[in-house]
């Protein structure tokens, strides 16, 4: 009895989490809050504590009192983005690699669809949870784990690494799996960028690039990840709007 009740609760929670309306709220919320808070944070830091620039300052400096009078803006941006993207990951997995529950939903997607989306889902969730950690363990709340590495560094590497690796697997799924979210031919440039873009910039952050500062490379990685996530989210939101209009 308890098992059935737990299963029923889990199904209701999952359906609520992946509902079109939930994705619409979380999707628009994450875009507005994250881009808005980070943009305002950069502007405030540049005005009140110059010279803050993306050429000379790390992204994490936005969460440090040394560089801005309102570090909470960046902290909240990370926390909101991390939380609000979690339903988005479940939604992508549900619609790119759906599990047939009735005969009408057959045939099932190819097994590679599940493999790609399982890996993509794992790294996406890793990225979101570590990004929440970036906001909690900001530059001013960086507790040491080793002599040269702290909680903030761990969360930063986990967030960037998670999103970069998830882009590879979900990008492959967008390219090769028949799915309703990103129509052809838009799936080709978006998928190719997901597979190649973020991970290439991530590697450059480790190897360095002559003539390019470390902070600018870090900002470039953020832009590369946003260049993947924002188009996917935009097409997903367009799909949710269509589904909601059908119900009306």
Secondary structure, 3 states (H helix, E strand, C coil): CHHHHHHHHHHHHHHHHCCHHHHHHHHHHHHHHHHHHHHHHHHHHHHHCCCCCCCCCCHHHHHCCCCCCCCHHHHHHHHHHHHHCHHHHHHHHHHHCCCCCCHHHCCCCCHHHHHHHHHHHHHHHHHHHHHHHHHHCCHHHCCECCCCCEHHHHHHHHHHHHHHHHHHHHHHHHHHCCCCCCCCCHHHHHHHHHHHHHHHHHHHHHHCECCECHHHHHHHHHHHHHHHHHHHHHHHHHHHHHHHHHHC
